[in-house]
């Protein structure tokens, strides 16, 4: 089970900066957070170019706009699933 949160964005994206603030207000601090700049990958740019910021965890994606409560919901569901598998 993947316990990583990925934020897809790009340099200079003010919405990506806002998304980072929402993540910092959430319980996402309990997981590893990766930032992926889509400008460095043609396939990611084609996939997310007009949709960033996009947050992903264990196959669940959140598209902007999202709140810290939305982030908490995704992280909480994923962590609860992981805990069930570990029992």
Secondary structure, 3 states (H helix, E strand, C coil): CCCEEEEEECCCCHHHHHHHHHHHCCHHHHCEEEEEEHHHCHHHHHHHCCCCCEEEECCEEEECCCCHHHHHHHHHHHHHHHHHHHC
